[in-house]
Amino acid sequence: MKGYLTTCEGEVYELPALLAWELSYTGSVPCDSFALKCPYEAAMAETLRRAVRFTAREDGEMAFVGVIDEYEAVCGEKGLLLEMSGRGMAALLLDSEAEAVNYELATTEEIVKNHVTRWGVACAAWEEAEAAGYRVANGASQWKAMYDFAVLHAGLTPYFRADGTLELTSAHRGKRVVIDGQTPVTALAYRDRRYGVIAEALVVDKKAGEKQSVRNESFCARGGRSRRVFYVPSRSDRQTMRCTGEYQIERSKEGAETLRVTAAGRLDALPGDHADVRGTRLGVSGSFRVIELTRRMDETGEMSEVSLQRE
């Protein structure tokens, strides 16, 4: 793994050999993140003051692109060391506040232009969609302005690739991976949390007198009975109401039935990928979705930790 800094003037500087690093991928929010440690030299001082982006490359391929949040140069018993950390490109949208605006008819193209690319984030792929009467509230971040349109009104899923570019599609199409007895697993942890998971979301437009029920079929099949009622703005169409219910159900399922796998070396799995799990020592098997990957390397070697959620 090699690390590079990009300054505010666009100059690229290669860091000394990395002594330790950590790359965490979520594909969304909370942000992807990075941390590293490498030798420090006094000649690096001015470059570091102007550095704004970090890029990691592995075997010539882009492995991470992010925003530098903090660095510390240390002179101690172990000599001169540089420690740096930061977040993925979603940070640029989270850290920038949007102006309040009412769109008569918002389209994906407009949202991408006004709330994504204008703030330094490239959009690699997107699907056209539209929403009537879309409103960006005062104090909302650029991320929230884009995210609410995409998820609640257009049925699109925001996803950040490892190279820092954004996708806005109806579903991120990850690859299929296998975790089984051949995987070099060093630790497993399985959790099944029922509390807080929504079995039925009842979406209500009070002024129009409209109601729509959205069910969490897999949870209902296991005896789930909890119901929540959500109110939407007047004159919301049926798709918006359904997207609201589905969104609330998906949010309630986050972290509910999860499997955390720690393995020696590198696991080739990224958020959005689908994992076939079988032959584990815990007896857990089935189809899971990768929700987070963390890769670490230090003096003990490289390891990967994958967080999975049952599909």
Sequence and secondary structure as in RCSB ss.txt:
>XXXX:A:sequence
MKGYLTTCEGEVYELPALLAWELSYTGSVPCDSFALKCPYEAAMAETLRRAVRFTAREDGEMAFVGVIDEYEAVC
GEKGLLLEMSGRGMAALLLDSEAEAVNYELATTEEIVKNHVTRWGVACAAWEEAEAAGYRVANGASQWKAMYDFA
VLHAGLTPYFRADGTLELTSAHRGKRVVIDGQTPVTALAYRDRRYGVIAEALVVDKKAGEKQSVRNESFCARGGR
SRRVFYVPSRSDRQTMRCTGEYQIERSKEGAETLRVTAAGRLDALPGDHADVRGTRLGVSGSFRVIELTRRMDET
GEMSEVSLQRE
>XXXX:A:secstr
 EEEEEETTS EEE    SEEEEEE SSSS  EEEEEEE  GGGHHHHHHEEEEEEEETTEEEEEEEEEEEEEEE
ETTEEEEEEEEEETHHHHHSSB   EEEEEEEHHHHHHHHTGGGT  EEEE   EEEEEEE TT BHHHHHHIII
IIIS  EEEE TTS EEEESS    EEEESTTS EEEEEEEE  TT  SEEEEEETTTTEEEEEE HHHHTTT  
 EEEEE  TT  HHHHHHHHHHHHHHHHTTTEEEEEEEES     TT EEEE S TT   EEEEEEEEEEEEETT
EEEEEEEEEE 
